[in-house]
Amino acid sequence: MRAKIWLLAALVAVSAVGAGYEVVFHLHHAAPRDAALYLCNFVFVILLALWIDADSRMHPEIYRPYEFGYLLLFLWLPYLPYYLWRTRGARGMLLLAGFLALFFLGPLARLALGALR
């Protein structure tokens, strides 16, 4: 249980750092480096896969094959909505919307900043 909370906190922190990076460059009318944005996205996906792995251990209705962790790294995008729906139902779709908002926090922050100007 504690690992899940730390992974979610790290997920939020990585998203906030990436969004802050994008906003700072946007304020200075410069283009952020693609490598830094790719690194934030990569770390986000790794943390999300680790969270799914840690969370699925608490749900016996989810079949976990031997190579489950490795499969999550490659199939996280189609598996995430299925997993959240299967384990949490409609609340899982709200959680999915939250994960998507965290993933796109940088562009959403730039859009909000542009709307405020």
Sequence and secondary structure as in RCSB ss.txt:
>XXXX:A:sequence
MRAKIWLLAALVAVSAVGAGYEVVFHLHHAAPRDAALYLCNFVFVILLALWIDADSRMHPEIYRPYEFGYLLLFL
WLPYLPYYLWRTRGARGMLLLAGFLALFFLGPLARLALGALR
>XXXX:A:secstr
 HHHHHHHHHHHHHHHHHHHHHHHHHHTT    HHHHHHHHHHHHHHHHHHHHHHHTT TTS   TTHHHHHHHH
HHHHHHHHHHHHHTHHHHHHHHHHHHHHTHHHHHHHHHHHH 
